[in-house]
Amino acid sequence: MNLPFYDFLAGMPVAWVVAGIVVVALVLGYTGAPLWLWTLAAAALLYGFGAPLWLWVVFGLVAVVFNVAAVRRVLLTRPIMQLMKALNFLPSISETEQTAIEAGTVWVEGELFSGKPDFKRILNEPYPGLTEEEQAFLDGPVEELCRMCDDWTVWQHRDLPPEVWRFIKEHRFFGMIVPKEYGGLGFSALLNSAVVQKLATRSGPLSVTVMVPNSLGPAELLIHYGTQAQRDYYLPRLATGEEIPCFALTEPEAGSDAGAISSHGEVFRGEDGRLYLRLNWKKRYITLGAVATLIGLAFKLRDPDNLLGKGTDLGITCALIPADTPGVVQGYRHDPMGVPFYNSPLEGHDVVVPIDAIIGGAEGAGQGWRMLMESLAAGRGISLPATSAGGAKHVFRVASAHAAVRRQFGLPIGKFEGIEEPLARIGGWNYLIEAARTYTCGALDRGSKPAVVTAIMKYNTTELARKIINDGMDILAGNAISRGPRNLLAHGYINQPVAITVEGANILTRTLMIFGQGAIRCHPYAYAEIKALLDDDAKAFDRAFWRHIGHVGRNKVRAFLLSLTRGYLAGSPVGGPSARYVRKLAWASASFAFLADVAMGTLGGDLKRKEKLTGRFADIFSWMYLAAATIRRFEAEGRPKEDLPYFHWAMQYALKQIQDAFDGLYANLRVPGLTWFVRGPMALWSRLNPISRGPSDRLGHEVARLMQTPGPQRERMAQGAYVPDDPDEALGRLERAFRLAAQAQDVERKLRDAVKARQLPKAAPAELVKRALEKGLLTPDEAALLEQAEAARNDAIQVDAFTLDEYLQTAIPFEAVKEGGDGAVRSPASTR
């Protein structure tokens, strides 16, 4: 054949031709071109090279098989389905797992999992603020409640003062999420979060007490699933505190695996002809359980006589049980790390309640697992991130002030690089947590229920809060470990393991939920494939499977090209400092999506048991989300130049966590036939071409400097935390010393300069000031300021001490610790 195009190609150097083919293939792969376009490109190539007839015939047959769905399903898809079933390749999914996966919605996490995230959408998601009414509540009743509650007193008496309990009820703190038409406050998720955050900076037990009724529990479940009669009766009583709620889910054998609960109920017909439930349960770790008047209960329901017409084994069900119902065992407390919030065991023995105690009535029987999975966003996405954000802001304020006030070797300790390092971590993490808290609340307020995002938030914010409090304890040293009214960190340190444990233990949240659930829920095609395989639906499987193959190919090319160009091939919908981070996140997303598919394709159903691998995938997924939220904050707040050090530090740290997780995957991922390549060339390239090397020492220095500089920016970084205006309180005292120390800096510099110039001798501070006054080197006002600052500084660094009698006042005498005595350890089970 003598074709013009063939003649043209024949006249070109072979290298150019090959390069042209490669470029076209990369463009098609990078953009995710559909199969028909690949087919057209291949046909053009065959035509250009003057392919013989037999090759066109072969090509045509292959093209028909892959492009004509009906043919493809018979010749390819069906055999692939049969092979996958025979090999048990895809993970089996139980009914409870399926409910958990289908619960809630997929939000921007789906974009990040895709490998080609739409950052225009991600960065246009709401970054909300409070309404005037909500801000007034925060500035009014919440501020007053903080003022009323002294944390040291709460710990000493092991309970909130009676007047605090009354104030909480009178101002409807228990009804923040209850709609206004039922007498509640009807506030947003953001306000709920802001209240919990502020209370957490004052007192952990106070925060938990207000948090729990506004988290997963009776009110949340009634609002979404209750009958009208249930809402009309209970919601007004919950709003006013007439009912104190708790929710009983966790058991000795069912912690993170809530589906393993053994508490059970049985439907029976009473002598009056009406239907009832007979319930038996043994729960533990139930917050407010000892003082609750209304118990939300999760249990497995049986209907042996099929009285409800829904079968005999109905599954997990939720019901409301008045605490004074006969058979309820209440009144005992756990002692979680000594933190004095009500956390309790609860038992019920042959407790009988009407059938309409089921949330949603008889129609709600067996629907409890779905209700719980759809409602867990409150605890995971609002409450615990709020307490973490509050803890971060409190430590931010305390550690930065202490670093500027406390002196060693004649200098504020914040000037030492050893202190700057943890200070910078506190500042950067605080900026990031606040960004993610607000961003997530924006989604929840719009009606999204992103189960994977809320798991990311719960795990990562509580882990960061643990690191922050540890850094704060290191900076304050002796001032942090001596308990008493002056101590500002010890109780937060003691309380932190509780946050790590509740709402799903962090280890399992990371290894099982974030990626285990996210790989199925957030992947564009994985769940559709699994469901089609279970349903033996060849048409649905064909559609998902072949799109999945194209998805893998696209992400492989994107990962390669974005790595080669360090992300610069990706676009960014924003300019300025954010743009380079957007491009790096696009690079991370493509690499993550491709490796996730490699792991799923090679390990299949075994992947969920490879928890070290899934944990690293979870880390990448988590930090992509946290980084995206941080960019959203910086953009939403107008790109303030003064915040750049915080923003850069947070972003570079986030990207470094992503890089570390990738390195861990390359070192440990097994790919049949290609493990050598993953652990060799790919791992080496990753180390030589990292997404980030982390924040520099210079950047950390700048963050630490800003933290120790009084002014509007420092206040904004800690906005939402409670600060007492009484200088006799510990934080008020420290803040006053911090401000005075800053005001006295210029005067102190004058003294140091005078000593260097030998105008003054080296002497103790008081003597130096006296000599400077005598020589006219200081004015009386300047000398007074130095004396005032020194006195305030000295007062702020003191720690509490107690007489022996004072120290022993709250101790249990040895003679009381005897069988049946006040100090005996008992449990509900031991009383029966």
C-alpha positions in Angstrom: 0.0 0.0 0.0 1.3 3.5 -0.9 -0.5 5.8 1.5 0.3 9.5 2.1 0.3 9.1 5.9 2.4 5.9 5.6 4.9 7.8 3.4 5.0 10.6 5.9 5.7 8.2 8.9 8.3 6.3 6.8 10.2 9.5 6.2 10.5 10.3 10.0 13.2 9.0 12.3 12.1 6.0 14.3 12.7 7.6 17.6 10.4 10.5 16.7 7.6 8.1 15.7 8.0 6.1 18.9 8.1 9.3 20.9 4.9 10.5 19.2 3.1 7.2 19.9 4.2 7.4 23.6 3.0 11.0 23.9 -0.4 10.2 22.4 -0.7 7.2 24.8 0.3 9.2 27.8 -2.2 12.0 26.9 -5.0 9.5 26.5 -4.0 7.7 29.7 -3.6 10.9 31.7 -7.0 12.3 30.7 -8.8 8.9 31.2 -9.9 8.7 27.6 -12.8 6.3 26.9 -12.2 2.9 25.3 -13.7 4.0 21.9 -11.1 6.8 21.7 -8.2 4.3 22.4 -9.7 2.1 19.7 -9.8 5.0 17.2 -6.2 5.9 18.0 -5.1 2.3 17.5 -7.0 2.2 14.2 -5.3 5.4 13.1 -1.9 3.9 13.9 -2.6 0.8 12.0 -3.7 2.8 9.0 -0.7 5.1 9.2 1.7 2.1 9.1 -0.3 0.5 6.3 -1.3 -2.6 8.3 -2.1 -5.8 6.2 -5.7 -7.1 5.9 -5.2 -10.0 8.3 -4.1 -7.5 11.1 -7.1 -5.4 10.5 -9.3 -8.5 10.9 -7.7 -9.4 14.2 -8.0 -5.8 15.3 -11.6 -5.7 14.4 -12.5 -8.8 16.3 -10.7 -7.6 19.4 -12.4 -4.2 19.1 -15.8 -5.8 18.8 -15.2 -8.0 21.8 -14.1 -5.0 24.0 -16.4 -2.3 22.7 -19.7 -4.1 22.2 -21.1 -4.7 25.7 -23.4 -7.6 24.8 -20.4 -9.5 23.3 -18.0 -8.5 26.0 -20.4 -9.8 28.8 -20.6 -13.3 27.2 -17.0 -13.8 26.2 -15.1 -11.9 29.0 -17.2 -10.7 31.8 -19.1 -13.9 32.7 -15.9 -16.0 32.9 -14.1 -13.3 35.0 -17.1 -13.3 37.4 -17.0 -17.1 37.7 -13.2 -17.0 38.3 -13.6 -14.4 41.0 -16.3 -16.4 42.8 -14.2 -19.6 42.6 -11.2 -17.8 44.0 -13.2 -15.9 46.7 -11.3 -12.9 45.3 -13.6 -10.1 46.5 -14.2 -9.6 50.2 -17.3 -11.2 51.7 -19.6 -8.6 53.3 -21.9 -9.5 56.1 -25.3 -7.8 56.5 -24.0 -5.6 59.3 -21.0 -4.6 57.2 -23.2 -3.9 54.2 -25.4 -1.6 56.4 -22.3 0.2 57.7 -20.9 0.7 54.2 -24.2 2.0 52.8 -24.9 4.3 55.8 -24.3 8.0 55.3 -23.0 9.7 52.2 -19.8 10.1 50.3 -18.6 13.7 50.3 -15.2 15.2 49.1 -13.4 12.1 50.3 -14.7 10.4 47.1 -12.8 13.0 45.1 -9.6 12.4 47.0 -10.0 8.6 46.5 -10.6 9.0 42.8 -7.0 9.9 41.8 -8.3 12.9 39.9 -9.9 15.1 42.5 -12.0 18.1 41.5 -10.3 20.8 43.7 -12.7 23.4 42.4 -15.5 21.5 44.2 -13.3 20.7 47.3 -12.3 24.3 47.7 -15.8 25.7 47.2 -17.4 23.6 49.9 -18.7 25.8 52.7 -16.4 27.0 55.4 -19.2 28.2 57.7 -19.5 30.8 60.5 -21.9 31.2 63.4 -25.2 33.1 63.2 -25.7 36.1 65.4 -28.0 34.0 67.6 -25.4 31.3 68.0 -22.6 33.8 68.7 -24.7 35.4 71.3 -25.2 32.0 73.0 -21.5 31.4 72.9 -20.7 34.8 74.3 -23.5 34.7 76.9 -24.6 31.4 78.5 -21.5 29.5 77.4 -19.2 32.1 78.8 -21.1 32.3 82.0 -21.1 28.5 82.4 -17.3 28.5 82.0 -17.0 31.2 84.6 -19.2 29.2 87.1 -17.3 26.0 86.8 -13.8 25.6 88.4 -12.1 22.5 87.1 -10.1 21.9 90.3 -13.2 22.0 92.3 -14.9 19.5 90.0 -12.0 17.1 90.4 -12.0 17.5 94.1 -15.7 16.9 94.6 -15.8 14.4 91.6 -18.9 16.1 90.2 -20.2 19.3 88.8 -21.6 21.8 91.4 -25.4 21.7 91.8 -25.7 25.3 90.5 -23.8 24.2 87.3 -26.2 21.3 86.8 -29.2 23.8 87.2 -27.6 26.3 84.8 -27.1 23.6 82.2 -30.7 22.6 82.3 -32.2 26.1 82.6 -30.3 27.3 79.5 -31.1 24.1 77.5 -27.6 23.0 77.0 -28.9 19.4 76.7 -31.2 20.6 73.9 -28.7 22.2 71.5 -29.6 19.8 68.7 -33.3 19.6 69.5 -35.4 21.5 67.0 -37.0 24.8 68.2 -40.5 23.5 67.7 -39.9 21.0 70.5 -38.4 23.6 72.8 -34.8 23.0 71.9 -32.2 25.5 70.6 -32.0 24.0 67.1 -28.4 25.0 66.7 -26.1 24.0 63.9 -23.4 21.4 64.0 -20.8 24.2 64.0 -22.3 25.8 67.2 -22.6 22.4 68.8 -18.9 21.9 68.1 -18.0 25.5 69.3 -19.8 25.0 72.6 -18.1 21.6 73.3 -14.8 23.1 72.3 -15.1 26.1 74.6 -16.3 24.1 77.6 -13.4 21.6 77.0 -10.9 24.5 77.5 -12.4 25.1 80.9 -13.2 21.6 82.3 -13.2 18.2 80.6 -16.0 16.8 82.8 -18.2 19.8 82.0 -17.6 19.4 78.3 -18.4 15.7 78.3 -21.6 16.3 80.4 -22.9 18.8 77.8 -21.5 16.9 74.8 -23.1 13.5 75.3 -26.8 14.5 75.1 -26.1 16.3 71.9 -24.2 13.4 70.4 -25.3 9.9 69.5 -28.2 9.2 71.8 -32.0 9.5 72.3 -32.4 13.1 70.9 -30.4 12.4 67.8 -32.2 9.1 67.1 -35.6 10.5 67.9 -35.2 13.5 65.6 -34.4 11.3 62.6 -36.2 8.0 63.3 -38.7 8.5 66.1 -42.5 8.4 65.7 -44.3 11.7 66.0 -45.7 10.6 69.4 -42.2 9.8 70.6 -40.9 13.1 69.4 -43.8 15.1 70.9 -43.3 13.5 74.3 -39.5 13.1 74.7 -37.9 15.9 72.8 -39.4 18.8 75.0 -38.3 16.9 78.1 -34.8 16.3 76.8 -34.5 20.0 75.7 -35.2 21.3 79.2 -33.2 18.7 81.1 -36.2 17.1 82.6 -34.9 13.9 81.2 -31.1 13.2 81.3 -30.3 10.8 78.5 -27.6 8.2 77.9 -27.1 5.7 75.2 -26.1 2.1 76.1 -24.2 0.4 73.3 -20.8 -0.9 74.5 -20.5 -4.3 76.2 -17.7 -6.4 77.6 -17.6 -8.4 74.3 -18.7 -5.6 72.0 -16.5 -2.6 71.9 -15.4 -1.4 68.5 -17.3 -4.4 67.1 -20.6 -3.1 68.1 -22.3 -5.6 65.9 -21.3 -8.3 68.4 -23.7 -7.1 71.1 -25.3 -9.8 73.2 -27.9 -7.7 74.9 -31.2 -9.2 73.8 -34.9 -8.6 73.8 -38.0 -10.7 73.0 -41.4 -9.8 71.8 -44.3 -11.3 73.7 -48.0 -10.7 74.1 -49.1 -9.6 77.6 -52.1 -10.7 79.5 -53.8 -7.5 78.3 -53.4 -8.6 74.7 -50.8 -5.9 73.9 -47.3 -6.5 72.7 -44.3 -6.0 75.0 -40.5 -6.4 75.0 -38.6 -8.4 77.7 -35.1 -7.0 77.7 -31.8 -8.2 79.3 -28.6 -6.4 79.0 -25.2 -5.8 80.5 -23.5 -2.6 79.3 -20.4 -0.7 80.3 -18.6 2.6 79.7 -22.0 4.4 79.4 -21.5 8.2 79.9 -24.2 9.7 82.2 -25.4 6.2 82.8 -25.5 6.6 86.6 -27.6 9.7 86.6 -29.6 9.2 83.4 -33.4 9.1 83.6 -33.8 7.9 80.0 -31.7 5.1 78.6 -31.3 4.6 74.9 -30.6 0.9 74.4 -29.2 -1.1 71.5 -30.0 -4.8 71.6 -30.7 -7.8 69.4 -34.4 -8.5 69.1 -36.2 -11.8 68.6 -39.8 -12.4 67.8 -40.2 -16.1 68.3 -43.9 -16.1 67.5 -43.6 -13.6 64.6 -46.0 -11.3 66.3 -44.8 -8.3 64.3 -44.9 -10.2 61.0 -41.3 -9.5 60.2 -39.7 -12.9 61.0 -38.2 -14.3 64.2 -34.7 -12.8 64.2 -35.1 -9.1 63.7 -31.6 -8.0 64.4 -30.2 -4.9 66.2 -32.9 -2.6 67.5 -32.9 0.6 69.5 -35.4 1.5 72.3 -35.9 4.1 75.0 -36.1 2.7 78.5 -37.1 4.9 81.5 -34.4 4.4 84.1 -37.0 3.8 86.9 -38.4 0.7 85.0 -38.2 -2.4 87.3 -35.2 -4.5 86.5 -32.9 -1.6 85.6 -29.6 -1.7 87.6 -28.2 1.8 87.9 -26.1 3.8 90.3 -22.6 2.5 89.9 -19.6 4.3 88.3 -16.5 3.5 86.5 -13.4 5.5 87.2 -12.0 6.4 83.8 -8.4 7.6 84.5 -9.8 9.4 87.6 -11.6 11.9 85.3 -14.8 12.7 87.3 -17.5 12.6 84.6 -20.3 10.1 85.0 -19.3 6.9 83.2 -21.1 3.8 84.3 -22.1 0.2 83.9 -25.7 -0.4 83.3 -27.6 -3.7 83.6 -31.2 -4.7 82.9 -32.8 -8.0 84.0 -36.2 -9.0 82.6 -37.0 -5.4 82.0 -40.5 -5.2 80.4 -41.5 -2.2 78.3 -44.3 -1.7 75.7 -43.5 -2.4 72.0 -43.7 1.4 71.3 -40.5 1.9 73.3 -38.7 0.9 70.1 -37.5 4.0 68.4 -39.7 4.4 65.4 -42.3 2.1 66.9 -42.8 -1.4 65.6 -41.6 -0.4 62.2 -38.2 0.4 63.8 -37.7 -3.2 64.9 -34.5 -4.5 63.4 -33.5 -1.1 62.1 -31.2 -0.1 64.9 -27.9 -0.9 63.2 -28.8 1.4 60.3 -29.9 4.1 62.7 -26.6 3.9 64.6 -24.4 3.8 61.5 -26.1 6.9 60.1 -26.0 8.8 63.3 -22.4 8.2 64.4 -21.3 11.3 62.6 -22.3 13.4 65.6 -19.8 11.8 68.0 -17.0 11.2 65.5 -17.4 14.4 63.4 -18.5 16.9 66.0 -17.9 16.1 69.6 -14.5 14.5 69.8 -12.9 16.8 67.2 -14.4 19.7 69.2 -12.8 18.5 72.4 -9.5 18.0 70.5 -9.7 21.5 69.0 -10.4 22.9 72.4 -7.5 21.1 73.9 -5.2 22.3 71.1 -6.2 25.9 71.6 -5.8 25.7 75.4 -2.3 24.2 75.1 -1.4 26.7 72.4 -2.2 29.6 74.7 -0.7 28.0 77.9 2.5 26.7 76.3 3.2 29.9 74.3 2.6 32.2 77.3 4.7 29.9 79.6 7.6 29.8 77.1 7.7 33.6 77.1 7.4 34.0 80.8 9.5 31.1 82.2 13.2 31.9 82.2 16.3 29.7 82.3 19.9 31.0 82.0 18.6 34.5 82.0 16.4 34.0 78.8 12.8 33.1 78.2 12.8 29.4 77.5 10.9 30.1 74.2 14.1 31.5 72.8 15.7 28.0 73.0 15.5 25.9 69.8 14.7 22.9 71.9 11.5 24.6 73.1 10.8 26.2 69.7 10.4 22.7 68.1 7.4 21.5 70.2 6.0 25.0 70.2 5.9 25.0 66.4 4.2 21.6 66.4 1.6 22.9 68.7 1.0 25.9 66.5 0.9 24.1 63.2 -1.3 21.3 64.5 -3.7 23.8 66.1 -4.1 25.6 62.8 -4.8 22.3 61.0 -7.3 20.9 63.6 -9.3 24.1 63.5 -9.4 24.0 59.7 -10.7 20.4 59.7 -13.2 21.0 62.5 -14.9 23.9 60.7 -14.7 22.3 57.3 -16.3 19.1 58.5 -19.1 20.9 60.4 -19.9 22.7 57.2 -20.6 19.4 55.5 -22.7 18.1 58.4 -24.7 21.3 58.5 -25.6 20.8 54.8 -27.0 17.4 55.6 -24.1 15.2 54.5 -23.3 12.2 56.7 -19.8 11.2 55.5 -19.0 8.2 57.7 -15.4 7.9 56.4 -14.6 11.6 56.9 -16.0 11.5 60.5 -13.8 8.5 61.2 -10.8 10.4 59.8 -11.7 13.3 62.1 -12.1 11.2 65.2 -8.9 9.3 64.8 -6.6 12.1 63.7 -7.8 15.0 65.8 -7.6 12.9 69.0 -4.2 11.6 68.1 -3.0 15.1 67.4 -4.5 16.3 70.6 -2.5 13.6 72.4 0.7 14.8 70.8 -0.1 18.4 71.6 -0.8 17.8 75.3 2.5 15.8 75.5 4.4 18.7 73.9 2.7 21.1 76.3 3.6 18.9 79.3 7.2 18.8 78.1 7.4 22.6 77.8 5.8 23.3 81.2 7.8 20.5 82.8 7.4 20.8 86.6 4.6 23.3 86.3 2.6 20.7 84.4 3.0 17.7 86.7 2.2 19.4 90.1 -1.5 19.1 90.4 -3.5 21.9 92.0 -5.6 25.0 91.1 -2.6 26.5 89.4 -2.0 23.5 87.1 -3.4 24.1 83.6 -2.4 20.9 81.7 -2.4 17.9 84.0 -6.1 17.1 83.8 -6.1 17.4 80.0 -3.2 15.0 80.0 -5.0 12.5 82.2 -8.2 12.8 80.2 -6.6 12.3 76.7 -6.6 8.5 76.6 -10.4 8.6 77.1 -10.9 10.4 73.8 -8.5 8.0 72.1 -10.7 5.1 73.3 -14.3 6.1 72.9 -16.5 6.1 69.7 -14.3 3.3 68.4 -10.8 2.6 69.6 -8.3 4.6 67.5 -6.2 1.5 66.4 -9.2 -0.1 64.8 -10.6 3.2 63.5 -7.4 3.6 61.6 -6.8 0.1 60.4 -10.4 -1.1 59.7 -12.7 1.9 59.2 -10.8 4.7 57.4 -9.4 2.6 54.6 -11.2 -0.7 55.1 -14.6 1.0 54.8 -13.3 3.8 52.6 -11.8 1.5 50.0 -15.3 0.1 49.3 -17.4 3.1 50.1 -15.3 5.9 48.4 -13.9 3.9 45.5 -15.8 4.8 42.3 -16.4 1.1 41.3 -15.4 -1.4 44.1 -18.7 -1.6 45.9 -20.6 -1.7 42.6 -18.5 -4.7 41.6 -18.9 -6.5 44.9 -22.7 -5.9 44.9 -23.0 -7.1 41.3 -21.0 -10.2 42.0 -23.2 -11.0 45.1 -26.3 -10.4 43.0 -24.9 -12.3 40.0 -25.7 -9.3 37.9 -23.4 -9.6 34.8 -24.6 -6.3 33.3 -23.8 -4.3 36.4 -20.5 -6.1 36.9 -19.5 -5.5 33.3 -20.2 -1.8 33.6 -18.3 -1.4 36.8 -15.4 -3.8 36.1 -14.3 -2.4 32.8 -14.6 1.2 34.0 -12.5 0.1 36.9 -9.8 -1.2 34.5 -9.8 2.2 32.7 -9.7 3.9 36.1 -6.5 2.0 37.1 -4.9 2.8 33.8 -5.6 6.5 34.1 -4.3 6.7 37.6 -1.1 4.8 36.7 -0.3 7.3 34.0 -1.3 10.3 36.2 0.8 9.0 39.1 3.8 8.6 36.8 3.5 12.0 35.1 2.7 13.9 38.3 5.6 12.3 40.1 7.9 13.1 37.1 6.8 16.8 37.1 6.4 17.0 41.0 2.7 17.8 40.5 3.2 20.7 38.2 1.2 19.0 35.4 -1.9 19.2 37.5 -3.9 22.4 37.5 -5.1 24.4 40.4 -8.3 26.4 40.7 -6.6 28.8 43.1 -3.4 30.8 42.8 -1.0 32.1 45.5 0.6 30.0 48.2 -2.1 27.3 48.0 -1.5 26.4 44.3 1.6 24.3 44.8 -0.1 22.4 47.6 -3.1 21.7 45.5 -0.9 20.3 42.8 1.0 18.1 45.3 -2.3 16.8 46.6 -3.3 15.9 43.1 -0.1 14.0 42.8 -0.7 12.2 46.1 -4.2 11.3 45.1 -3.2 9.7 41.8 -0.4 7.7 43.5 -2.8 6.7 46.4 -5.6 5.6 44.0 -3.2 3.6 41.9 -1.5 1.8 44.8 -4.9 1.2 46.4 -6.1 -0.6 43.3 -2.8 -2.6 43.1 -3.3 -3.7 46.7 -7.0 -4.6 46.1 -6.2 -6.3 42.8 -3.4 -8.5 44.3 -4.7 -9.2 47.8 -8.4 -9.2 47.1 -10.5 -10.0 50.2 -7.3 -10.6 52.2 -6.5 -6.9 52.1 -8.7 -6.1 55.1 -6.7 -8.5 57.2 -3.4 -6.7 56.3 -4.0 -4.0 58.8 -0.4 -2.6 58.7 -1.0 -1.9 55.0 -4.5 -0.6 55.5 -3.2 1.6 58.3 -0.7 3.2 56.0 -3.4 3.7 53.3 -5.5 5.2 56.0 -2.8 7.7 56.9 -2.5 8.9 53.3 -6.2 9.2 53.0 -6.5 11.0 56.3 -3.7 13.5 55.6 -5.1 14.3 52.1 -8.4 15.3 53.7 -6.7 17.3 56.5 -4.5 19.1 54.0 -7.5 19.9 51.8 -9.4 21.3 54.8 -6.3 23.4 55.7 -6.1 24.9 52.2 -9.9 25.6 52.4 -9.3 27.5 55.6 -6.5 29.6 54.3 -8.5 30.5 51.2 -11.8 31.1 53.0 -10.0 33.5 55.5 -8.7 35.6 52.6 -5.1 34.3 52.5 -3.8 36.4 55.4 -0.1 37.0 55.0 0.5 36.9 58.7 -0.9 33.3 58.8 1.5 32.0 56.2 4.0 30.4 58.6 1.1 28.4 60.2 -0.3 27.5 56.9 3.0 26.4 55.3 4.0 24.4 58.5 0.7 22.6 58.6 0.7 21.8 54.8 4.3 20.6 54.8 3.8 18.5 57.8 0.7 16.9 56.3 2.5 16.1 53.0 5.4 14.6 55.0 3.0 12.2 56.7 1.7 11.2 53.3 5.3 10.7 52.1 6.1 8.6 55.1 3.1 6.4 54.6 4.0 5.9 50.9 7.5 4.9 51.9 6.0 2.3 54.3 3.8 0.9 51.5 6.7 0.6 49.1 8.8 -1.2 51.7 6.0 -3.7 52.6 3.6 -4.1 49.7 3.8 -7.5 47.9 2.9 -7.6 44.2 3.3 -11.0 42.6 6.1 -10.8 40.1 6.7 -7.1 40.8 7.6 -7.0 44.5 11.2 -6.3 43.5 10.2 -3.4 41.4 8.0 -1.8 44.1 10.6 -2.3 46.9 13.5 -1.3 44.6 13.1 1.3 41.9 9.7 2.7 43.1 10.9 2.9 46.7 14.1 4.5 45.6 12.4 7.1 43.4 10.0 7.9 46.2 12.9 8.7 48.5 14.7 10.7 45.9 11.6 12.6 44.8 9.5 13.0 47.9 6.2 14.9 48.0 7.6 16.7 51.0 10.5 16.7 53.4 8.5 18.4 56.2 8.7 21.8 57.7 12.2 23.4 58.0 13.7 24.6 61.3 13.5 28.2 60.0 9.7 27.8 59.4 9.3 26.3 62.9 11.2 29.2 64.4 8.8 31.7 62.7 5.7 29.8 64.0 7.1 29.7 67.6 8.0 33.4 67.4 4.4 34.3 66.3 3.0 32.2 69.1 5.0 34.2 71.7 3.9 37.6 70.3 0.9 39.1 71.9 -1.7 40.6 69.6 -4.8 39.9 67.4 -3.2 37.1 65.5 -2.3 35.0 68.6 -5.9 35.7 69.9 -7.3 34.5 66.6 -5.3 31.3 66.6 -6.8 30.5 70.0 -10.3 31.9 69.3 -13.0 29.9 70.9 -11.1 29.0 74.0 -12.2 30.3 77.4 -9.9 32.8 79.0 -10.8 34.0 82.5 -10.5 37.8 83.1 -9.7 37.2 86.8 -5.9 37.5 87.3 -6.2 35.3 90.4 -7.2 32.3 88.2 -4.3 30.3 86.8 -4.8 31.1 83.1 -5.7 34.7 83.9 -2.5 35.0 86.0 -0.4 33.5 83.2 -1.9 35.7 80.5 -1.3 38.8 82.6 2.4 37.8 83.2 2.7 37.2 79.4 1.4 40.6 78.5 3.6 42.4 81.1 6.6 40.4 79.9 6.0 41.6 76.4 5.5 45.2 77.4 8.8 45.1 79.4 10.9 43.7 76.6 12.1 47.1 75.4 13.0 48.2 78.9 14.9 45.0 79.5 16.8 45.5 76.3 17.9 48.9 77.5 19.3 47.3 80.6 21.1 44.6 78.7 22.6 47.2 76.4 23.7 49.3 79.4 25.4 46.2 80.9 27.2 45.5 77.6 28.3 49.1 77.4 29.6 48.8 81.0 27.3 51.6 82.1 25.9 49.1 84.6 27.6 46.2 86.4 26.3 42.7 86.2 23.9 42.2 89.1 20.7 40.7 90.2 17.6 42.1 88.5 16.4 44.1 91.5 19.8 45.6 92.0 20.2 46.4 88.4 17.0 48.3 88.2 18.0 50.3 91.3 21.4 51.2 89.8 19.7 52.2 86.5 17.3 54.5 88.3 20.1 56.1 90.2 22.0 56.8 86.9 19.0 58.0 85.1 19.1 55.1 82.6 15.5 54.2 83.4 12.5 56.3 84.2 10.4 55.6 87.3 7.6 54.3 85.1 10.0 51.9 83.3 11.3 50.7 86.6 7.8 50.1 87.9 6.9 48.2 84.8 10.0 45.9 85.2 9.1 45.3 88.9 5.5 44.6 88.0 6.5 42.2 85.2 9.0 40.4 87.4 6.4 40.0 90.2 3.8 38.7 87.7 6.3 36.3 86.1 7.4 35.0 89.5 3.8 34.5 90.6 2.8 32.7 87.3 5.5 30.0 87.6 4.7 29.0 91.1 3.1 25.5 91.7 0.7 24.4 94.4 1.6 22.8 97.7 -0.6 21.4 100.3 -0.3 20.7 104.0 -0.3 17.0 104.9 -3.9 17.3 106.2 -5.1 19.1 103.1 -3.5 16.5 100.9 -5.2 13.7 102.7 -8.7 15.3 102.9 -10.0 13.4 99.8 -8.3 10.1 100.6 -10.2 7.0 101.7 -9.0 5.9 105.1 -7.4 2.4 105.2 -10.0 1.3 107.8 -12.8 2.0 105.4 -11.4 -0.3 102.7 -12.9 -3.5 103.8 -15.6 -5.9 102.7 -18.8 -3.9 102.3 -17.1 -0.7 103.5 -17.2 2.6 101.7 -13.9 1.9 99.9 -14.8 -1.6 98.6 -14.8 -2.1 94.9 -18.2 -3.4 93.7 -20.0 -3.9 90.5 -23.6 -4.5 89.6 -22.9 -8.2 89.0 -21.5 -8.6 92.5 -24.7 -7.4 94.1 -26.9 -10.1 92.7 
